[in-house]
């Protein structure tokens, strides 16, 4: 009994000590009491705290608030924000502050901001007085040694999403995450940190937080307590932006207002692409390209990995591997292929001429212990110098080098190893590295970002009004202004055949990437990691990777070393199924490209977590195995070995099996559907109008291709609409709003279905002359079809399908009894037209 009593006392003592360390902190510095405030400008207030600390509140708009805590009262930073490029989000006028005995309060049209005086505590309410966000007691700011922490109130039902490309479930509640760009080959399904650092998250309480700090920050979403969550940093500032929105879409809109719009990829980037670690030869590139065309498998891009260079990183073609690279690129282009090259951010010492040049110019990071260029071990090429992209003079120097293959016709780059590689948490020697803009602990997470910025800005400088293709592995918040993203080296390196969990985890990784403003994203189809010793045994896993990967905005098959992952190496069945999946990607191009423009305008990803469209459905918080492509398509990839069925959650509304066009499921509910190896569970929202195109071997192989409208009629008397977006797909004219848009509206009535093609809106861009083919998924055979009041001739389905794409005078319709599809063909004149299908 005495022994038990002592243990209880000891446990109580330990609990008291732990609680004290969390709340009082002993020697911890806190803000203390708020004693006064000072109006700095029309939208800035500084609150003065006992002990000399100060807190800056800046209204960027009525819904976006900047909070900056300064322990010593001096609001200074070693570098301006790398991510935020605009703080003027619409605020005008002055702040109306009211003072009460216990607090200061200010109001906007959407928010009530309260600063409690004793002690200082920031609280933000919506206009209905609902508490959205609050410091946890007096711990809104805590400084302990060199660690800065901020604790916030955590509600029992509060959920969190975001932080960009992270493993694990999309809901961050109960977990902790670090921001330290890390090279993690063959990473596990819960490994953290990974390659990118995006310290932006959203709460189910209608707010988002961007913690604008480049150091090794850490987020703890209730992993330590059910009463609070926290974010912290070992350096820099507690400086964050609070963003209110009625839904997640509005919060994302605020975030891109701060950090900038995403660039749009060239149109061909939305095709399929093929790569391999040892894609490093001219003859191989030609052979692979010829094989794709001979087998009629659509493909737009062939990559070359880093072994293409003569010397790391001189941007010269490897002489033994490429006889006439410019001619090679030209020949590939004639077949519709674009070539993308890898680049690394280092210069090998073995590349003596360029290394000595950079060293003499001071273009490398330096070692503070010696004052010399930092000696960086590298996975290949021997020890290297790390190019310092924060130094302004480096930009033109690097741009001139990288332009050499671009002048040969290469279309862009993928920037690899930009963490930089071999600089993970345990590699503390890197902390002796000094960049032009600061020490490595501050610059590490933005190193890849500064590289991508140089690559893109130099591309624009040398290739005016041309879109850049640049896909990166390592990045920081704001990357969307310069680059696209892929998820790095996934897969099971120990046994490639056991990579099912890694593939499944790529779905929430991709969805979280989208929530962190990487709307144009890809994984490596096949998983990258692991030696493929038996392609037949790998076939099922490869097919399921492919069926998921074609719904990535950017789709690339890639594997390490000389492991071939072209569709045909896995056997005929896998080749045929892969071809069908890739063909579907191409057919969906007009739909996908329209959502690419929406991503540019709003920041919304193409591949969407369901909570973006159904924020009030709490079931969407745990949907890690399915997603929306745009708003109208629901995709649920099969990610289990041997599975022939799939459990799918259909949200509110009615959803139609995309493959048969007939089977309807009413949500919200879970369903089980058939999913044999040759089937990707895809559903289309009832009422949807999907613009599609015929299968081509590369994007816009046929410039005057017909626009195919797949229509799934909605409920009686309910109107549906879709606005097709088009531009030249190559230039930056889209940034100047040079495009065309065509709106289609449809309505189901008792008498039949009416489709209105509205007059095309042309802002400096006009599509090729073409046809429109309407495919209406009807329940009964129609009696008549008319266009603008004139009856259209009925023909057999085969006759309608045989109309040449360049015959623009044909008006006809057909009925397919098996599929239940009414097809109508008419010329796209750019003028309005009304099609009536009578029951």
SULCORBEL-V449856 format. One record per backbone hydrogen bond with DSSP energy under -0.5 kcal/mol. CO is the residue of the C=O (numbers start at 1). NH is the residue of the N-H. Records with the same first field share a line. If there is no record, write none. Layout:
BEGIN
CO->NH  NH
END
This chain:
BEGIN
1->5
2->6
3->7
4->8
5->9
6->10
7->11
8->12
9->13
10->14
11->15
12->16
13->17
14->18
15->19
16->20
17->21
18->22
19->23
20->24  25
25->27  28
29->143
32->120
33->35  50
36->48
38->40  46
41->44
43->59
44->40  41
45->57
46->38
47->55
48->35  36
49->52
53->49
54->70
55->47  57
56->68
57->45
58->60  66
60->89  91
63->244
64->60  61
65->242
66->58
67->240
68->56
69->71  238
70->54  73
73->75
74->76
87->89
95->97
96->107
98->105
102->117
103->100
104->115
105->98
106->113
110->127
111->108
112->114  125
113->106
114->116  123
115->104
116->121
117->34  119
121->116
122->135
123->114
124->132  133
125->112
126->129
130->126
133->124
134->153
135->137
136->139
139->151
141->31
142->144  149
143->29
144->147
147->144
148->233
149->142
150->231
151->136
152->229
153->155
155->158
159->204
160->172
161->202
163->198
164->166
170->172
172->175
175->221
177->219
178->180
182->184
184->187
188->191
189->168
191->167
194->182
195->475
196->198
197->477
198->200
199->211
200->163
201->209
202->161
203->206  207
206->245
207->203
208->243
209->201  211
210->212  241
211->213
214->445
215->217
217->179
218->232
219->177  221
220->222  230
221->174
227->154
229->152
230->220
231->150
232->218
233->148
237->239
238->69
239->212
240->67
241->210
242->65
243->208
247->251
248->252
249->253
250->254
251->255
252->256
253->257
254->258
255->259
256->260
258->85  86
266->269
267->270
268->271
271->555
272->300  301
273->557
274->303
276->279
278->280
279->305
281->285
282->286
283->287
284->288
285->289
286->290
287->291
288->292
289->293
290->294
291->295
292->297
293->296
296->298
300->338
301->274
302->340
304->342
305->308
306->309
308->318
311->313  314
312->348
316->310
318->321  322
321->282
324->328
325->329
326->330
327->331
328->332
329->333
330->334
331->335
332->335  337
333->336
338->302
339->411  412
340->304
341->414
343->416
345->387
347->385
348->351
350->352
351->355
352->356
353->357
354->358
355->359
356->360
357->361
358->362  363
359->362
363->388
365->374
366->368  434
367->370  371
372->367
374->376
375->377
376->384
381->350
383->349
384->376
385->347  387
386->365
387->389
388->391
390->392
391->394  395
392->395
393->397
394->398
395->399
396->400
397->401
398->402
399->403
401->404
402->406
403->407
404->408
405->410
406->409
411->469
412->341
413->471
414->343  416
415->473
417->420  421
420->423
424->427
426->428
427->430
428->431
429->432
430->433
432->368
433->440
434->366
435->438
438->435
439->442  443
440->444
443->446  447
444->447  448
446->450
447->451
448->452
449->453
450->454
451->455
452->456
453->457
454->458
455->459
456->460
457->461
458->462
459->463
463->466
465->732
468->470
469->413
470->484
471->415
472->486
475->197
476->479
478->481
479->482  483
480->263
484->472
485->522
488->490
489->186  187
490->529
491->493
495->498
496->499
499->503
500->504
501->505
502->506
503->506  507
504->507  508
505->509
506->510
507->511
508->512
509->513
510->514
511->515
512->516
513->516  518
514->517
519->521  606
520->485
521->554
522->487
523->525  556
524->527
525->558
527->529
528->560
531->533
534->538
535->539
536->539
538->542
539->543
540->544
541->545
542->546
543->547
544->548
545->549
546->550
548->551
549->552
554->556
555->273
556->525  558
557->275
558->528
559->277
560->563
561->278
562->564
566->569
567->570
568->571
571->575
572->576
573->577
574->578
575->579
576->580
577->581
578->582
579->583
580->584
581->585
582->586
583->587
584->588
586->589
587->693
588->591  592
589->593
590->594
591->595
592->596
593->597
594->598
595->599
596->600
597->601
598->602  603  604
599->603
606->608  630
608->628
609->612
610->613  614
614->617
616->618
617->620
618->621
619->622
620->623
622->624
627->635
628->608  630
629->633
632->685
633->629  635
634->683
635->627
636->681
640->643
644->675
646->648  673
648->650  671
649->651
650->668  669
653->667
654->686
655->665
656->684
657->661
663->657
665->655
667->653
669->650
671->648
673->646
676->679
679->681
680->682
681->636
682->658
683->634
684->656
685->688
688->690  712
689->691
690->710
691->591
692->708
697->299
698->701
701->703
702->705
706->708
707->709  773
708->692  710
709->711  775
710->690
711->713  777
712->687
715->718  748
717->719
718->748
720->746
722->724  744
724->742
726->740
729->267
730->467
732->735
733->736  738
734->737
737->739
739->763  765
740->726
741->761
742->724
743->758
744->722
745->756
746->720
747->754
748->717
749->752
751->839
752->749
753->837
754->747
755->757  835
756->745  758
757->833
760->762
761->741  763
762->764
763->739
770->828
771->707
772->774  826
773->709  775
774->776  824
775->711  777
776->778  822
784->838
785->792
786->836
787->790
790->787
793->813
796->800
797->801
798->802
800->803
804->807
806->808
811->793
812->825
813->795
814->823
815->817
816->820  821
820->778
821->816  823
822->776
823->814
824->774
825->812
826->772
827->829
828->770
830->760
833->757
834->788
835->755  837
836->786  838
837->753
838->783  784
END
